[in-house]
Amino acid sequence: MLGSLFRFVGGVMIGATAGAVGAALLAPKSGDQLKSDARSYWEQVKQAGAEAEAMRRVELETKFKKAKLNQPFEFDVDYYPSEKRVETKFKAGGQAQDGATPGSS
């Protein structure tokens, strides 16, 4: 029984080593390229998260204003990703008002 366990563990180790060597030899990119691609992807994910956060912030602020005013509303959102800026136009009671830009004080 103990001998079969050693053979099984030895087979797993040999298989894992062969798999790692095969993956290293057949990898489509070098380590530096892979790291660069991973960093680029991570930056894209962070930017998409920041954009989603800005849009959600505008939506929640508008809902808050509506609840505070307790009247019908409309809003228009313009997002400028290169400037990381959001502009809102808020209509409450039929009169247009410029909304605050999130992130600016």
TAGI-V624151 format. One record per backbone hydrogen bond with DSSP energy under -1.0 kcal/mol. NH is the residue of the N-H (numbers start at 1). CO is the residue of the C=O. If there is no record, write none. Layout:
BEGIN
NH:CO / NH:CO
END
This chain:
BEGIN
5:1 / 6:2 / 7:3 / 8:4 / 9:5 / 10:6 / 11:7 / 12:8 / 13:9 / 14:10 / 15:11 / 16:12 / 17:13 / 18:14 / 19:15 / 20:16 / 21:17 / 22:18 / 23:19 / 24:20 / 25:21 / 26:22 / 34:30 / 35:31 / 36:32 / 37:33 / 38:34 / 39:35 / 40:36 / 41:37 / 42:38 / 43:39 / 44:40 / 45:41 / 46:42 / 47:43 / 48:44 / 49:45 / 50:46 / 51:47 / 52:48 / 53:49 / 54:50 / 55:51 / 56:52 / 57:53 / 58:54 / 59:55 / 60:56 / 61:57 / 62:58 / 63:59 / 64:60 / 65:61 / 66:62 / 67:63 / 68:64 / 69:65 / 70:66 / 74:91 / 76:89 / 78:87 / 80:85 / 85:80 / 87:78 / 89:76 / 90:97 / 91:74 / 92:95 / 93:72 / 95:92 / 97:90 / 99:88 / 104:101
END
